[in-house]
Amino acid sequence: MIRRSWNALDVGDHVLVHDETAPSQPLLPGRVTAVESATGSNIVSVRVGSGRGSARVVQPRRLAVHLDSGESAERCWRCEAFYADERRAR
Ligand SMILES: [Zn+2]
């Protein structure tokens, strides 16, 4: 996500997060739970996962997060790697 969008995130915003512990997984839908102002890029906490037990709060890096409104113009090596894996698996 570009820094301007990242620093404009607010509590309650919907985002899509790459799980850095599982790069081969699809994007996780998440919701911003806290925003802390910082020099450069803010520190953003996001609750990901749904259903009981599986939800957790992460503080992802800016480039591992996308707006939920479709941000397809932005190139993302994580997405490209994921879709490349999907194509190989077919
Ligand atoms: Zn991506």
PDB file of the backbone (N, CA, C, O) and the ligand in Angstrom, with CONECT records:
HET     ZN  A 101       1
ATOM      1  N   MET A   1       0.855  -1.187   0.000  1.00  0.00           N
ATOM      2  CA  MET A   1       0.000   0.000   0.000  1.00  0.00           C
ATOM      3  C   MET A   1       0.892   1.239   0.000  1.00  0.00           C
ATOM      4  O   MET A   1       1.890   1.310   0.717  1.00  0.00           O
ATOM      5  N   ILE A   2       0.514   2.187  -0.802  1.00  0.00           N
ATOM      6  CA  ILE A   2       1.332   3.404  -0.828  1.00  0.00           C
ATOM      7  C   ILE A   2       1.200   4.143   0.504  1.00  0.00           C
ATOM      8  O   ILE A   2       0.186   4.040   1.195  1.00  0.00           O
ATOM      9  N   ARG A   3       2.245   4.884   0.841  1.00  0.00           N
ATOM     10  CA  ARG A   3       2.309   5.472   2.181  1.00  0.00           C
ATOM     11  C   ARG A   3       1.155   6.431   2.447  1.00  0.00           C
ATOM     12  O   ARG A   3       0.657   6.514   3.569  1.00  0.00           O
ATOM     13  N   ARG A   4       0.736   7.148   1.421  1.00  0.00           N
ATOM     14  CA  ARG A   4      -0.341   8.114   1.614  1.00  0.00           C
ATOM     15  C   ARG A   4      -1.612   7.400   2.072  1.00  0.00           C
ATOM     16  O   ARG A   4      -2.292   7.863   2.987  1.00  0.00           O
ATOM     17  N   SER A   5      -1.932   6.270   1.434  1.00  0.00           N
ATOM     18  CA  SER A   5      -3.117   5.504   1.830  1.00  0.00           C
ATOM     19  C   SER A   5      -2.938   4.900   3.206  1.00  0.00           C
ATOM     20  O   SER A   5      -3.859   4.887   4.022  1.00  0.00           O
ATOM     21  N   TRP A   6      -1.730   4.399   3.452  1.00  0.00           N
ATOM     22  CA  TRP A   6      -1.432   3.755   4.739  1.00  0.00           C
ATOM     23  C   TRP A   6      -1.637   4.729   5.891  1.00  0.00           C
ATOM     24  O   TRP A   6      -2.284   4.402   6.886  1.00  0.00           O
ATOM     25  N   ASN A   7      -1.083   5.921   5.747  1.00  0.00           N
ATOM     26  CA  ASN A   7      -1.178   6.888   6.837  1.00  0.00           C
ATOM     27  C   ASN A   7      -2.576   7.481   6.970  1.00  0.00           C
ATOM     28  O   ASN A   7      -2.877   8.167   7.947  1.00  0.00           O
ATOM     29  N   ALA A   8      -3.427   7.213   5.981  1.00  0.00           N
ATOM     30  CA  ALA A   8      -4.814   7.672   6.048  1.00  0.00           C
ATOM     31  C   ALA A   8      -5.733   6.613   6.655  1.00  0.00           C
ATOM     32  O   ALA A   8      -6.919   6.864   6.872  1.00  0.00           O
ATOM     33  N   LEU A   9      -5.181   5.428   6.929  1.00  0.00           N
ATOM     34  CA  LEU A   9      -6.015   4.368   7.510  1.00  0.00           C
ATOM     35  C   LEU A   9      -6.533   4.794   8.874  1.00  0.00           C
ATOM     36  O   LEU A   9      -5.866   5.508   9.622  1.00  0.00           O
ATOM     37  N   ASP A  10      -7.732   4.338   9.171  1.00  0.00           N
ATOM     38  CA  ASP A  10      -8.356   4.694  10.429  1.00  0.00           C
ATOM     39  C   ASP A  10      -8.945   3.437  11.063  1.00  0.00           C
ATOM     40  O   ASP A  10      -9.170   2.434  10.386  1.00  0.00           O
ATOM     41  N   VAL A  11      -9.186   3.502  12.346  1.00  0.00           N
ATOM     42  CA  VAL A  11      -9.778   2.357  13.038  1.00  0.00           C
ATOM     43  C   VAL A  11     -11.103   1.993  12.379  1.00  0.00           C
ATOM     44  O   VAL A  11     -11.941   2.858  12.125  1.00  0.00           O
ATOM     45  N   GLY A  12     -11.282   0.711  12.107  1.00  0.00           N
ATOM     46  CA  GLY A  12     -12.512   0.231  11.491  1.00  0.00           C
ATOM     47  C   GLY A  12     -12.391   0.016   9.987  1.00  0.00           C
ATOM     48  O   GLY A  12     -13.253  -0.619   9.379  1.00  0.00           O
ATOM     49  N   ASP A  13     -11.315   0.549   9.377  1.00  0.00           N
ATOM     50  CA  ASP A  13     -11.145   0.354   7.938  1.00  0.00           C
ATOM     51  C   ASP A  13     -10.880  -1.111   7.614  1.00  0.00           C
ATOM     52  O   ASP A  13     -10.235  -1.828   8.379  1.00  0.00           O
ATOM     53  N   HIS A  14     -11.387  -1.535   6.474  1.00  0.00           N
ATOM     54  CA  HIS A  14     -11.159  -2.908   6.014  1.00  0.00           C
ATOM     55  C   HIS A  14      -9.929  -2.950   5.128  1.00  0.00           C
ATOM     56  O   HIS A  14      -9.759  -2.109   4.245  1.00  0.00           O
ATOM     57  N   VAL A  15      -9.076  -3.927   5.363  1.00  0.00           N
ATOM     58  CA  VAL A  15      -7.869  -4.091   4.563  1.00  0.00           C
ATOM     59  C   VAL A  15      -7.669  -5.574   4.260  1.00  0.00           C
ATOM     60  O   VAL A  15      -8.345  -6.435   4.822  1.00  0.00           O
ATOM     61  N   LEU A  16      -6.736  -5.849   3.371  1.00  0.00           N
ATOM     62  CA  LEU A  16      -6.345  -7.218   3.064  1.00  0.00           C
ATOM     63  C   LEU A  16      -4.879  -7.365   3.419  1.00  0.00           C
ATOM     64  O   LEU A  16      -4.055  -6.531   3.042  1.00  0.00           O
ATOM     65  N   VAL A  17      -4.552  -8.425   4.145  1.00  0.00           N
ATOM     66  CA  VAL A  17      -3.223  -8.566   4.717  1.00  0.00           C
ATOM     67  C   VAL A  17      -2.559  -9.846   4.215  1.00  0.00           C
ATOM     68  O   VAL A  17      -3.179 -10.909   4.177  1.00  0.00           O
ATOM     69  N   HIS A  18      -1.292  -9.726   3.833  1.00  0.00           N
ATOM     70  CA  HIS A  18      -0.503 -10.922   3.556  1.00  0.00           C
ATOM     71  C   HIS A  18       0.001 -11.475   4.876  1.00  0.00           C
ATOM     72  O   HIS A  18       0.574 -10.748   5.687  1.00  0.00           O
ATOM     73  N   ASP A  19      -0.215 -12.763   5.084  1.00  0.00           N
ATOM     74  CA  ASP A  19       0.310 -13.414   6.277  1.00  0.00           C
ATOM     75  C   ASP A  19       1.780 -13.712   6.038  1.00  0.00           C
ATOM     76  O   ASP A  19       2.127 -14.583   5.240  1.00  0.00           O
ATOM     77  N   GLU A  20       2.645 -12.977   6.741  1.00  0.00           N
ATOM     78  CA  GLU A  20       4.075 -13.108   6.466  1.00  0.00           C
ATOM     79  C   GLU A  20       4.632 -14.441   6.952  1.00  0.00           C
ATOM     80  O   GLU A  20       5.712 -14.863   6.537  1.00  0.00           O
ATOM     81  N   THR A  21       3.883 -15.100   7.834  1.00  0.00           N
ATOM     82  CA  THR A  21       4.347 -16.410   8.284  1.00  0.00           C
ATOM     83  C   THR A  21       3.911 -17.496   7.316  1.00  0.00           C
ATOM     84  O   THR A  21       4.374 -18.633   7.403  1.00  0.00           O
ATOM     85  N   ALA A  22       3.014 -17.148   6.386  1.00  0.00           N
ATOM     86  CA  ALA A  22       2.527 -18.133   5.419  1.00  0.00           C
ATOM     87  C   ALA A  22       2.353 -17.453   4.065  1.00  0.00           C
ATOM     88  O   ALA A  22       1.228 -17.225   3.621  1.00  0.00           O
ATOM     89  N   PRO A  23       3.472 -17.129   3.405  1.00  0.00           N
ATOM     90  CA  PRO A  23       3.401 -16.337   2.175  1.00  0.00           C
ATOM     91  C   PRO A  23       2.639 -17.017   1.051  1.00  0.00           C
ATOM     92  O   PRO A  23       2.236 -16.356   0.094  1.00  0.00           O
ATOM     93  N   SER A  24       2.434 -18.320   1.148  1.00  0.00           N
ATOM     94  CA  SER A  24       1.724 -19.012   0.070  1.00  0.00           C
ATOM     95  C   SER A  24       0.214 -18.961   0.262  1.00  0.00           C
ATOM     96  O   SER A  24      -0.532 -19.500  -0.556  1.00  0.00           O
ATOM     97  N   GLN A  25      -0.242 -18.323   1.327  1.00  0.00           N
ATOM     98  CA  GLN A  25      -1.671 -18.249   1.585  1.00  0.00           C
ATOM     99  C   GLN A  25      -2.286 -17.029   0.905  1.00  0.00           C
ATOM    100  O   GLN A  25      -1.598 -16.038   0.662  1.00  0.00           O
ATOM    101  N   PRO A  26      -3.573 -17.101   0.599  1.00  0.00           N
ATOM    102  CA  PRO A  26      -4.239 -15.924   0.024  1.00  0.00           C
ATOM    103  C   PRO A  26      -4.329 -14.792   1.034  1.00  0.00           C
ATOM    104  O   PRO A  26      -4.087 -14.985   2.226  1.00  0.00           O
ATOM    105  N   LEU A  27      -4.680 -13.615   0.547  1.00  0.00           N
ATOM    106  CA  LEU A  27      -4.817 -12.447   1.407  1.00  0.00           C
ATOM    107  C   LEU A  27      -5.883 -12.674   2.479  1.00  0.00           C
ATOM    108  O   LEU A  27      -6.935 -13.259   2.220  1.00  0.00           O
ATOM    109  N   LEU A  28      -5.590 -12.206   3.667  1.00  0.00           N
ATOM    110  CA  LEU A  28      -6.545 -12.317   4.770  1.00  0.00           C
ATOM    111  C   LEU A  28      -7.317 -11.009   4.899  1.00  0.00           C
ATOM    112  O   LEU A  28      -6.719  -9.934   4.935  1.00  0.00           O
ATOM    113  N   PRO A  29      -8.641 -11.097   4.967  1.00  0.00           N
ATOM    114  CA  PRO A  29      -9.401  -9.886   5.253  1.00  0.00           C
ATOM    115  C   PRO A  29      -9.149  -9.451   6.696  1.00  0.00           C
ATOM    116  O   PRO A  29      -9.099 -10.284   7.601  1.00  0.00           O
ATOM    117  N   GLY A  30      -8.995  -8.164   6.902  1.00  0.00           N
ATOM    118  CA  GLY A  30      -8.734  -7.681   8.252  1.00  0.00           C
ATOM    119  C   GLY A  30      -9.378  -6.330   8.475  1.00  0.00           C
ATOM    120  O   GLY A  30      -9.892  -5.694   7.555  1.00  0.00           O
ATOM    121  N   ARG A  31      -9.332  -5.917   9.727  1.00  0.00           N
ATOM    122  CA  ARG A  31      -9.930  -4.651  10.094  1.00  0.00           C
ATOM    123  C   ARG A  31      -8.972  -3.910  11.015  1.00  0.00           C
ATOM    124  O   ARG A  31      -8.432  -4.485  11.960  1.00  0.00           O
ATOM    125  N   VAL A  32      -8.770  -2.645  10.735  1.00  0.00           N
ATOM    126  CA  VAL A  32      -7.840  -1.849  11.531  1.00  0.00           C
ATOM    127  C   VAL A  32      -8.397  -1.669  12.939  1.00  0.00           C
ATOM    128  O   VAL A  32      -9.540  -1.251  13.119  1.00  0.00           O
ATOM    129  N   THR A  33      -7.567  -1.993  13.941  1.00  0.00           N
ATOM    130  CA  THR A  33      -8.016  -1.846  15.327  1.00  0.00           C
ATOM    131  C   THR A  33      -7.310  -0.715  16.050  1.00  0.00           C
ATOM    132  O   THR A  33      -7.802  -0.233  17.071  1.00  0.00           O
ATOM    133  N   ALA A  34      -6.156  -0.278  15.535  1.00  0.00           N
ATOM    134  CA  ALA A  34      -5.441   0.821  16.178  1.00  0.00           C
ATOM    135  C   ALA A  34      -4.473   1.439  15.193  1.00  0.00           C
ATOM    136  O   ALA A  34      -3.918   0.756  14.332  1.00  0.00           O
ATOM    137  N   VAL A  35      -4.278   2.733  15.329  1.00  0.00           N
ATOM    138  CA  VAL A  35      -3.311   3.449  14.496  1.00  0.00           C
ATOM    139  C   VAL A  35      -2.462   4.314  15.409  1.00  0.00           C
ATOM    140  O   VAL A  35      -2.975   5.106  16.199  1.00  0.00           O
ATOM    141  N   GLU A  36      -1.169   4.149  15.285  1.00  0.00           N
ATOM    142  CA  GLU A  36      -0.239   4.928  16.096  1.00  0.00           C
ATOM    143  C   GLU A  36       0.607   5.764  15.154  1.00  0.00           C
ATOM    144  O   GLU A  36       1.255   5.227  14.256  1.00  0.00           O
ATOM    145  N   SER A  37       0.607   7.057  15.348  1.00  0.00           N
ATOM    146  CA  SER A  37       1.391   7.930  14.475  1.00  0.00           C
ATOM    147  C   SER A  37       2.870   7.662  14.659  1.00  0.00           C
ATOM    148  O   SER A  37       3.352   7.500  15.780  1.00  0.00           O
ATOM    149  N   ALA A  38       3.582   7.617  13.549  1.00  0.00           N
ATOM    150  CA  ALA A  38       5.016   7.409  13.609  1.00  0.00           C
ATOM    151  C   ALA A  38       5.647   8.175  12.462  1.00  0.00           C
ATOM    152  O   ALA A  38       4.975   8.521  11.491  1.00  0.00           O
ATOM    153  N   THR A  39       6.928   8.435  12.577  1.00  0.00           N
ATOM    154  CA  THR A  39       7.635   9.122  11.505  1.00  0.00           C
ATOM    155  C   THR A  39       7.648   8.224  10.275  1.00  0.00           C
ATOM    156  O   THR A  39       7.945   7.034  10.379  1.00  0.00           O
ATOM    157  N   GLY A  40       7.333   8.777   9.131  1.00  0.00           N
ATOM    158  CA  GLY A  40       7.293   7.962   7.920  1.00  0.00           C
ATOM    159  C   GLY A  40       5.962   7.264   7.809  1.00  0.00           C
ATOM    160  O   GLY A  40       4.965   7.865   7.410  1.00  0.00           O
ATOM    161  N   SER A  41       5.945   5.986   8.165  1.00  0.00           N
ATOM    162  CA  SER A  41       4.706   5.223   8.097  1.00  0.00           C
ATOM    163  C   SER A  41       4.167   4.974   9.499  1.00  0.00           C
ATOM    164  O   SER A  41       4.915   4.628  10.413  1.00  0.00           O
ATOM    165  N   ASN A  42       2.875   5.154   9.651  1.00  0.00           N
ATOM    166  CA  ASN A  42       2.239   4.883  10.942  1.00  0.00           C
ATOM    167  C   ASN A  42       2.351   3.404  11.311  1.00  0.00           C
ATOM    168  O   ASN A  42       2.613   2.549  10.465  1.00  0.00           O
ATOM    169  N   ILE A  43       2.145   3.133  12.595  1.00  0.00           N
ATOM    170  CA  ILE A  43       2.084   1.740  13.062  1.00  0.00           C
ATOM    171  C   ILE A  43       0.609   1.379  13.140  1.00  0.00           C
ATOM    172  O   ILE A  43      -0.154   1.988  13.889  1.00  0.00           O
ATOM    173  N   VAL A  44       0.221   0.381  12.357  1.00  0.00           N
ATOM    174  CA  VAL A  44      -1.183   0.033  12.222  1.00  0.00           C
ATOM    175  C   VAL A  44      -1.406  -1.389  12.727  1.00  0.00           C
ATOM    176  O   VAL A  44      -0.739  -2.325  12.285  1.00  0.00           O
ATOM    177  N   SER A  45      -2.344  -1.542  13.650  1.00  0.00           N
ATOM    178  CA  SER A  45      -2.725  -2.878  14.123  1.00  0.00           C
ATOM    179  C   SER A  45      -3.970  -3.314  13.384  1.00  0.00           C
ATOM    180  O   SER A  45      -4.912  -2.542  13.204  1.00  0.00           O
ATOM    181  N   VAL A  46      -3.957  -4.579  12.955  1.00  0.00           N
ATOM    182  CA  VAL A  46      -5.070  -5.108  12.170  1.00  0.00           C
ATOM    183  C   VAL A  46      -5.508  -6.438  12.771  1.00  0.00           C
ATOM    184  O   VAL A  46      -4.682  -7.308  13.048  1.00  0.00           O
ATOM    185  N   ARG A  47      -6.812  -6.586  12.969  1.00  0.00           N
ATOM    186  CA  ARG A  47      -7.328  -7.874  13.402  1.00  0.00           C
ATOM    187  C   ARG A  47      -7.677  -8.691  12.161  1.00  0.00           C
ATOM    188  O   ARG A  47      -8.502  -8.279  11.345  1.00  0.00           O
ATOM    189  N   VAL A  48      -7.041  -9.849  12.031  1.00  0.00           N
ATOM    190  CA  VAL A  48      -7.302 -10.715  10.878  1.00  0.00           C
ATOM    191  C   VAL A  48      -7.932 -12.017  11.349  1.00  0.00           C
ATOM    192  O   VAL A  48      -7.890 -12.378  12.525  1.00  0.00           O
ATOM    193  N   GLY A  49      -8.511 -12.699  10.383  1.00  0.00           N
ATOM    194  CA  GLY A  49      -9.166 -13.958  10.690  1.00  0.00           C
ATOM    195  C   GLY A  49     -10.580 -13.698  11.145  1.00  0.00           C
ATOM    196  O   GLY A  49     -10.917 -12.617  11.628  1.00  0.00           O
ATOM    197  N   SER A  50     -11.392 -14.710  10.981  1.00  0.00           N
ATOM    198  CA  SER A  50     -12.773 -14.554  11.409  1.00  0.00           C
ATOM    199  C   SER A  50     -13.169 -15.822  12.148  1.00  0.00           C
ATOM    200  O   SER A  50     -12.465 -16.831  12.098  1.00  0.00           O
ATOM    201  N   GLY A  51     -14.247 -15.763  12.801  1.00  0.00           N
ATOM    202  CA  GLY A  51     -14.686 -16.929  13.544  1.00  0.00           C
ATOM    203  C   GLY A  51     -13.984 -17.003  14.887  1.00  0.00           C
ATOM    204  O   GLY A  51     -12.956 -16.363  15.108  1.00  0.00           O
ATOM    205  N   ARG A  52     -14.545 -17.778  15.760  1.00  0.00           N
ATOM    206  CA  ARG A  52     -13.996 -17.856  17.112  1.00  0.00           C
ATOM    207  C   ARG A  52     -12.630 -18.520  17.114  1.00  0.00           C
ATOM    208  O   ARG A  52     -12.410 -19.538  16.459  1.00  0.00           O
ATOM    209  N   GLY A  53     -11.736 -17.928  17.854  1.00  0.00           N
ATOM    210  CA  GLY A  53     -10.440 -18.574  18.056  1.00  0.00           C
ATOM    211  C   GLY A  53      -9.390 -18.234  17.018  1.00  0.00           C
ATOM    212  O   GLY A  53      -8.200 -18.195  17.331  1.00  0.00           O
ATOM    213  N   SER A  54      -9.815 -17.987  15.775  1.00  0.00           N
ATOM    214  CA  SER A  54      -8.804 -17.811  14.742  1.00  0.00           C
ATOM    215  C   SER A  54      -8.412 -16.346  14.553  1.00  0.00           C
ATOM    216  O   SER A  54      -7.450 -16.051  13.844  1.00  0.00           O
ATOM    217  N   ALA A  55      -9.142 -15.436  15.173  1.00  0.00           N
ATOM    218  CA  ALA A  55      -8.817 -14.018  15.003  1.00  0.00           C
ATOM    219  C   ALA A  55      -7.580 -13.663  15.820  1.00  0.00           C
ATOM    220  O   ALA A  55      -7.383 -14.155  16.931  1.00  0.00           O
ATOM    221  N   ARG A  56      -6.761 -12.803  15.246  1.00  0.00           N
ATOM    222  CA  ARG A  56      -5.595 -12.320  15.989  1.00  0.00           C
ATOM    223  C   ARG A  56      -5.250 -10.941  15.469  1.00  0.00           C
ATOM    224  O   ARG A  56      -5.651 -10.555  14.371  1.00  0.00           O
ATOM    225  N   VAL A  57      -4.505 -10.207  16.269  1.00  0.00           N
ATOM    226  CA  VAL A  57      -4.123  -8.850  15.893  1.00  0.00           C
ATOM    227  C   VAL A  57      -2.665  -8.857  15.466  1.00  0.00           C
ATOM    228  O   VAL A  57      -1.796  -9.349  16.186  1.00  0.00           O
ATOM    229  N   VAL A  58      -2.410  -8.310  14.294  1.00  0.00           N
ATOM    230  CA  VAL A  58      -1.049  -8.261  13.775  1.00  0.00           C
ATOM    231  C   VAL A  58      -0.692  -6.807  13.477  1.00  0.00           C
ATOM    232  O   VAL A  58      -1.563  -5.951  13.321  1.00  0.00           O
ATOM    233  N   GLN A  59       0.607  -6.555  13.405  1.00  0.00           N
ATOM    234  CA  GLN A  59       1.078  -5.237  12.983  1.00  0.00           C
ATOM    235  C   GLN A  59       1.901  -5.442  11.720  1.00  0.00           C
ATOM    236  O   GLN A  59       3.130  -5.502  11.760  1.00  0.00           O
ATOM    237  N   PRO A  60       1.199  -5.546  10.603  1.00  0.00           N
ATOM    238  CA  PRO A  60       1.890  -5.876   9.357  1.00  0.00           C
ATOM    239  C   PRO A  60       2.704  -4.706   8.828  1.00  0.00           C
ATOM    240  O   PRO A  60       2.476  -3.549   9.183  1.00  0.00           O
ATOM    241  N   ARG A  61       3.654  -5.039   7.974  1.00  0.00           N
ATOM    242  CA  ARG A  61       4.381  -3.984   7.287  1.00  0.00           C
ATOM    243  C   ARG A  61       3.494  -3.394   6.206  1.00  0.00           C
ATOM    244  O   ARG A  61       2.628  -4.066   5.646  1.00  0.00           O
ATOM    245  N   ARG A  62       3.732  -2.131   5.930  1.00  0.00           N
ATOM    246  CA  ARG A  62       2.871  -1.403   4.998  1.00  0.00           C
ATOM    247  C   ARG A  62       2.731  -2.130   3.659  1.00  0.00           C
ATOM    248  O   ARG A  62       1.634  -2.200   3.103  1.00  0.00           O
ATOM    249  N   LEU A  63       3.822  -2.663   3.146  1.00  0.00           N
ATOM    250  CA  LEU A  63       3.776  -3.258   1.815  1.00  0.00           C
ATOM    251  C   LEU A  63       3.129  -4.632   1.815  1.00  0.00           C
ATOM    252  O   LEU A  63       2.937  -5.225   0.753  1.00  0.00           O
ATOM    253  N   ALA A  64       2.789  -5.150   3.000  1.00  0.00           N
ATOM    254  CA  ALA A  64       2.110  -6.445   3.070  1.00  0.00           C
ATOM    255  C   ALA A  64       0.599  -6.272   3.205  1.00  0.00           C
ATOM    256  O   ALA A  64      -0.119  -7.237   3.467  1.00  0.00           O
ATOM    257  N   VAL A  65       0.122  -5.051   3.028  1.00  0.00           N
ATOM    258  CA  VAL A  65      -1.297  -4.762   3.224  1.00  0.00           C
ATOM    259  C   VAL A  65      -1.850  -4.047   1.990  1.00  0.00           C
ATOM    260  O   VAL A  65      -1.174  -3.217   1.382  1.00  0.00           O
ATOM    261  N   HIS A  66      -3.088  -4.384   1.633  1.00  0.00           N
ATOM    262  CA  HIS A  66      -3.774  -3.707   0.536  1.00  0.00           C
ATOM    263  C   HIS A  66      -5.087  -3.144   1.035  1.00  0.00           C
ATOM    264  O   HIS A  66      -5.685  -3.661   1.979  1.00  0.00           O
ATOM    265  N   LEU A  67      -5.527  -2.076   0.388  1.00  0.00           N
ATOM    266  CA  LEU A  67      -6.874  -1.580   0.647  1.00  0.00           C
ATOM    267  C   LEU A  67      -7.864  -2.622   0.170  1.00  0.00           C
ATOM    268  O   LEU A  67      -7.616  -3.333  -0.804  1.00  0.00           O
ATOM    269  N   ASP A  68      -8.991  -2.706   0.863  1.00  0.00           N
ATOM    270  CA  ASP A  68     -10.010  -3.691   0.509  1.00  0.00           C
ATOM    271  C   ASP A  68     -10.835  -3.226  -0.684  1.00  0.00           C
ATOM    272  O   ASP A  68     -11.730  -3.942  -1.133  1.00  0.00           O
ATOM    273  N   SER A  69     -10.549  -2.050  -1.196  1.00  0.00           N
ATOM    274  CA  SER A  69     -11.367  -1.473  -2.265  1.00  0.00           C
ATOM    275  C   SER A  69     -10.800  -1.778  -3.641  1.00  0.00           C
ATOM    276  O   SER A  69     -11.243  -1.211  -4.640  1.00  0.00           O
ATOM    277  N   GLY A  70      -9.819  -2.674  -3.695  1.00  0.00           N
ATOM    278  CA  GLY A  70      -9.223  -2.979  -4.988  1.00  0.00           C
ATOM    279  C   GLY A  70      -8.124  -1.975  -5.288  1.00  0.00           C
ATOM    280  O   GLY A  70      -8.381  -0.783  -5.453  1.00  0.00           O
ATOM    281  N   GLU A  71      -6.937  -2.457  -5.352  1.00  0.00           N
ATOM    282  CA  GLU A  71      -5.785  -1.564  -5.510  1.00  0.00           C
ATOM    283  C   GLU A  71      -4.887  -2.196  -6.567  1.00  0.00           C
ATOM    284  O   GLU A  71      -3.667  -2.272  -6.424  1.00  0.00           O
ATOM    285  N   SER A  72      -5.542  -2.642  -7.626  1.00  0.00           N
ATOM    286  CA  SER A  72      -4.850  -3.508  -8.567  1.00  0.00           C
ATOM    287  C   SER A  72      -3.745  -2.796  -9.330  1.00  0.00           C
ATOM    288  O   SER A  72      -2.886  -3.446  -9.926  1.00  0.00           O
ATOM    289  N   ALA A  73      -3.758  -1.461  -9.318  1.00  0.00           N
ATOM    290  CA  ALA A  73      -2.741  -0.733 -10.077  1.00  0.00           C
ATOM    291  C   ALA A  73      -1.361  -0.912  -9.442  1.00  0.00           C
ATOM    292  O   ALA A  73      -0.335  -0.761 -10.104  1.00  0.00           O
ATOM    293  N   GLU A  74      -1.356  -1.230  -8.170  1.00  0.00           N
ATOM    294  CA  GLU A  74      -0.092  -1.355  -7.464  1.00  0.00           C
ATOM    295  C   GLU A  74       0.493  -2.747  -7.653  1.00  0.00           C
ATOM    296  O   GLU A  74      -0.194  -3.745  -7.431  1.00  0.00           O
ATOM    297  N   ARG A  75       1.731  -2.820  -8.053  1.00  0.00           N
ATOM    298  CA  ARG A  75       2.369  -4.125  -8.173  1.00  0.00           C
ATOM    299  C   ARG A  75       2.791  -4.609  -6.799  1.00  0.00           C
ATOM    300  O   ARG A  75       3.268  -3.834  -5.970  1.00  0.00           O
ATOM    301  N   CYS A  76       2.610  -5.886  -6.574  1.00  0.00           N
ATOM    302  CA  CYS A  76       2.937  -6.451  -5.270  1.00  0.00           C
ATOM    303  C   CYS A  76       3.610  -7.786  -5.510  1.00  0.00           C
ATOM    304  O   CYS A  76       3.005  -8.694  -6.081  1.00  0.00           O
ATOM    305  N   TRP A  77       4.856  -7.917  -5.079  1.00  0.00           N
ATOM    306  CA  TRP A  77       5.565  -9.173  -5.355  1.00  0.00           C
ATOM    307  C   TRP A  77       4.939 -10.331  -4.594  1.00  0.00           C
ATOM    308  O   TRP A  77       5.022 -11.478  -5.033  1.00  0.00           O
ATOM    309  N   ARG A  78       4.317 -10.044  -3.463  1.00  0.00           N
ATOM    310  CA  ARG A  78       3.697 -11.135  -2.706  1.00  0.00           C
ATOM    311  C   ARG A  78       2.501 -11.692  -3.470  1.00  0.00           C
ATOM    312  O   ARG A  78       2.334 -12.908  -3.568  1.00  0.00           O
ATOM    313  N   CYS A  79       1.665 -10.796  -4.012  1.00  0.00           N
ATOM    314  CA  CYS A  79       0.524 -11.255  -4.802  1.00  0.00           C
ATOM    315  C   CYS A  79       1.011 -11.988  -6.041  1.00  0.00           C
ATOM    316  O   CYS A  79       0.477 -13.038  -6.399  1.00  0.00           O
ATOM    317  N   GLU A  80       2.019 -11.438  -6.690  1.00  0.00           N
ATOM    318  CA  GLU A  80       2.496 -12.071  -7.917  1.00  0.00           C
ATOM    319  C   GLU A  80       3.049 -13.452  -7.618  1.00  0.00           C
ATOM    320  O   GLU A  80       2.834 -14.386  -8.391  1.00  0.00           O
ATOM    321  N   ALA A  81       3.753 -13.593  -6.513  1.00  0.00           N
ATOM    322  CA  ALA A  81       4.300 -14.893  -6.136  1.00  0.00           C
ATOM    323  C   ALA A  81       3.164 -15.865  -5.837  1.00  0.00           C
ATOM    324  O   ALA A  81       3.225 -17.039  -6.202  1.00  0.00           O
ATOM    325  N   PHE A  82       2.133 -15.364  -5.172  1.00  0.00           N
ATOM    326  CA  PHE A  82       1.008 -16.230  -4.829  1.00  0.00           C
ATOM    327  C   PHE A  82       0.311 -16.728  -6.091  1.00  0.00           C
ATOM    328  O   PHE A  82       0.031 -17.920  -6.220  1.00  0.00           O
ATOM    329  N   TYR A  83       0.030 -15.814  -7.021  1.00  0.00           N
ATOM    330  CA  TYR A  83      -0.686 -16.230  -8.226  1.00  0.00           C
ATOM    331  C   TYR A  83       0.201 -17.098  -9.109  1.00  0.00           C
ATOM    332  O   TYR A  83      -0.298 -17.979  -9.808  1.00  0.00           O
ATOM    333  N   ALA A  84       1.496 -16.862  -9.085  1.00  0.00           N
ATOM    334  CA  ALA A  84       2.403 -17.717  -9.850  1.00  0.00           C
ATOM    335  C   ALA A  84       2.359 -19.142  -9.289  1.00  0.00           C
ATOM    336  O   ALA A  84       2.346 -20.111 -10.048  1.00  0.00           O
ATOM    337  N   ASP A  85       2.337 -19.261  -7.965  1.00  0.00           N
ATOM    338  CA  ASP A  85       2.239 -20.589  -7.337  1.00  0.00           C
ATOM    339  C   ASP A  85       0.928 -21.270  -7.727  1.00  0.00           C
ATOM    340  O   ASP A  85       0.892 -22.464  -8.025  1.00  0.00           O
ATOM    341  N   GLU A  86      -0.161 -20.470  -7.719  1.00  0.00           N
ATOM    342  CA  GLU A  86      -1.461 -21.030  -8.076  1.00  0.00           C
ATOM    343  C   GLU A  86      -1.439 -21.583  -9.494  1.00  0.00           C
ATOM    344  O   GLU A  86      -1.965 -22.665  -9.756  1.00  0.00           O
ATOM    345  N   ARG A  87      -0.826 -20.833 -10.407  1.00  0.00           N
ATOM    346  CA  ARG A  87      -0.782 -21.283 -11.796  1.00  0.00           C
ATOM    347  C   ARG A  87       0.021 -22.588 -11.905  1.00  0.00           C
ATOM    348  O   ARG A  87      -0.348 -23.502 -12.642  1.00  0.00           O
ATOM    349  N   ARG A  88       1.124 -22.648 -11.152  1.00  0.00           N
ATOM    350  CA  ARG A  88       1.941 -23.852 -11.198  1.00  0.00           C
ATOM    351  C   ARG A  88       1.180 -25.054 -10.661  1.00  0.00           C
ATOM    352  O   ARG A  88       1.361 -26.180 -11.126  1.00  0.00           O
ATOM    353  N   ALA A  89       0.324 -24.798  -9.674  1.00  0.00           N
ATOM    354  CA  ALA A  89      -0.385 -25.898  -9.020  1.00  0.00           C
ATOM    355  C   ALA A  89      -1.478 -26.477  -9.915  1.00  0.00           C
ATOM    356  O   ALA A  89      -1.939 -27.597  -9.697  1.00  0.00           O
ATOM    357  N   ARG A  90      -1.888 -25.706 -10.924  1.00  0.00           N
ATOM    358  CA  ARG A  90      -2.977 -26.190 -11.784  1.00  0.00           C
ATOM    359  C   ARG A  90      -2.497 -27.240 -12.772  1.00  0.00           C
ATOM    360  O   ARG A  90      -3.288 -27.748 -13.566  1.00  0.00           O
TER     361      ARG A  90
HETATM  362 ZN    ZN A 101      -0.225  -8.310  -2.378  1.00  0.00          ZN2+
END
